[in-house]
Amino acid sequence: MRIAITGANGHIGGNLTRLLLAAGHQLRLLIHRRQDGLEGLPAELVRGDVTDAGAMRLLMGGADAVIPVTGNTANESS
Protein backbone atom coordinates (compact mmCIF):
# COMPACT_ATOMS: atom_id res chain seq x y z
CA MET A 1 0.00 0.00 0.00
CA ARG A 2 1.20 3.54 -0.76
CA ILE A 3 0.82 5.65 2.36
CA ALA A 4 1.39 9.38 2.90
CA ILE A 5 2.28 10.55 6.41
CA THR A 6 2.47 14.04 7.89
CA GLY A 7 4.61 14.53 11.01
CA ALA A 8 6.84 11.51 10.29
CA ASN A 9 9.83 13.00 12.11
CA GLY A 10 7.99 13.32 15.41
CA HIS A 11 7.99 10.61 18.08
CA ILE A 12 4.72 8.94 17.06
CA GLY A 13 5.21 9.54 13.34
CA GLY A 14 8.75 8.16 13.40
CA ASN A 15 7.69 4.95 15.12
CA LEU A 16 4.70 4.58 12.81
CA THR A 17 6.95 5.13 9.78
CA ARG A 18 9.29 2.33 10.84
CA LEU A 19 6.41 -0.07 11.55
CA LEU A 20 4.83 0.59 8.16
CA LEU A 21 8.15 0.21 6.33
CA ALA A 22 8.78 -3.09 8.14
CA ALA A 23 5.34 -4.24 6.97
CA GLY A 24 6.36 -3.57 3.36
CA HIS A 25 4.44 -0.38 2.64
CA GLN A 26 5.69 2.38 0.31
CA LEU A 27 5.81 5.70 2.15
CA ARG A 28 5.82 9.36 1.21
CA LEU A 29 6.59 11.62 4.17
CA LEU A 30 5.87 15.32 4.63
CA ILE A 31 8.90 17.04 6.14
CA HIS A 32 8.40 20.54 7.53
CA ARG A 33 11.75 21.81 8.82
CA ARG A 34 13.79 18.82 9.95
CA GLN A 35 14.18 15.24 8.88
CA ASP A 36 15.73 14.03 12.15
CA GLY A 37 15.79 10.24 12.32
CA LEU A 38 14.53 9.74 8.78
CA GLU A 39 17.89 9.75 7.01
CA GLY A 40 18.52 6.55 5.08
CA LEU A 41 14.96 5.23 5.31
CA PRO A 42 13.50 3.92 2.03
CA ALA A 43 10.78 6.55 1.82
CA GLU A 44 10.10 9.55 -0.39
CA LEU A 45 10.40 12.91 1.39
CA VAL A 46 8.25 15.91 0.45
CA ARG A 47 9.26 19.33 1.83
CA GLY A 48 6.47 21.61 3.00
CA ASP A 49 3.80 21.84 5.66
CA VAL A 50 0.11 21.07 5.97
CA THR A 51 -0.84 24.64 5.04
CA ASP A 52 0.97 24.38 1.67
CA ALA A 53 -1.59 23.14 -0.85
CA GLY A 54 1.06 22.25 -3.44
CA ALA A 55 3.07 20.17 -0.97
CA MET A 56 -0.09 18.41 0.18
CA ARG A 57 -1.09 17.58 -3.41
CA LEU A 58 2.39 16.16 -4.01
CA LEU A 59 2.29 14.23 -0.73
CA MET A 60 -1.12 12.67 -1.36
CA GLY A 61 -0.86 12.10 -5.12
CA GLY A 62 -1.29 8.40 -5.81
CA ALA A 63 -1.56 7.50 -2.12
CA ASP A 64 -3.92 4.74 -1.03
CA ALA A 65 -4.09 6.21 2.47
CA VAL A 66 -3.07 9.39 4.32
CA ILE A 67 -2.12 9.33 8.00
CA PRO A 68 -2.00 12.77 9.63
CA VAL A 69 0.35 12.77 12.64
CA THR A 70 1.36 16.43 12.54
CA GLY A 71 1.44 18.20 15.88
CA ASN A 72 0.39 21.78 16.54
CA THR A 73 3.10 23.98 15.03
CA ALA A 74 1.20 27.27 15.33
CA ASN A 75 3.36 28.50 18.21
CA GLU A 76 6.74 27.27 16.93
CA SER A 77 9.34 29.83 15.98
CA SER A 78 11.02 29.62 12.60
C-alpha positions as CSV (number, residue, x, y, z in Angstrom):
1,M,0.0,0.0,0.0
2,R,1.2,3.5,-0.8
3,I,0.8,5.7,2.4
4,A,1.4,9.4,2.9
5,I,2.3,10.6,6.4
6,T,2.5,14.0,7.9
7,G,4.6,14.5,11.0
8,A,6.8,11.5,10.3
9,N,9.8,13.0,12.1
10,G,8.0,13.3,15.4
11,H,8.0,10.6,18.1
12,I,4.7,8.9,17.1
13,G,5.2,9.5,13.3
14,G,8.8,8.2,13.4
15,N,7.7,5.0,15.1
16,L,4.7,4.6,12.8
17,T,6.9,5.1,9.8
18,R,9.3,2.3,10.8
19,L,6.4,-0.1,11.5
20,L,4.8,0.6,8.2
21,L,8.2,0.2,6.3
22,A,8.8,-3.1,8.1
23,A,5.3,-4.2,7.0
24,G,6.4,-3.6,3.4
25,H,4.4,-0.4,2.6
26,Q,5.7,2.4,0.3
27,L,5.8,5.7,2.1
28,R,5.8,9.4,1.2
29,L,6.6,11.6,4.2
30,L,5.9,15.3,4.6
31,I,8.9,17.0,6.1
32,H,8.4,20.5,7.5
33,R,11.8,21.8,8.8
34,R,13.8,18.8,9.9
35,Q,14.2,15.2,8.9
36,D,15.7,14.0,12.2
37,G,15.8,10.2,12.3
38,L,14.5,9.7,8.8
39,E,17.9,9.7,7.0
40,G,18.5,6.5,5.1
41,L,15.0,5.2,5.3
42,P,13.5,3.9,2.0
43,A,10.8,6.6,1.8
44,E,10.1,9.6,-0.4
45,L,10.4,12.9,1.4
46,V,8.2,15.9,0.5
47,R,9.3,19.3,1.8
48,G,6.5,21.6,3.0
49,D,3.8,21.8,5.7
50,V,0.1,21.1,6.0
51,T,-0.8,24.6,5.0
52,D,1.0,24.4,1.7
53,A,-1.6,23.1,-0.9
54,G,1.1,22.3,-3.4
55,A,3.1,20.2,-1.0
56,M,-0.1,18.4,0.2
57,R,-1.1,17.6,-3.4
58,L,2.4,16.2,-4.0
59,L,2.3,14.2,-0.7
60,M,-1.1,12.7,-1.4
61,G,-0.9,12.1,-5.1
62,G,-1.3,8.4,-5.8
63,A,-1.6,7.5,-2.1
64,D,-3.9,4.7,-1.0
65,A,-4.1,6.2,2.5
66,V,-3.1,9.4,4.3
67,I,-2.1,9.3,8.0
68,P,-2.0,12.8,9.6
69,V,0.3,12.8,12.6
70,T,1.4,16.4,12.5
71,G,1.4,18.2,15.9
72,N,0.4,21.8,16.5
73,T,3.1,24.0,15.0
74,A,1.2,27.3,15.3
75,N,3.4,28.5,18.2
76,E,6.7,27.3,16.9
77,S,9.3,29.8,16.0
78,S,11.0,29.6,12.6
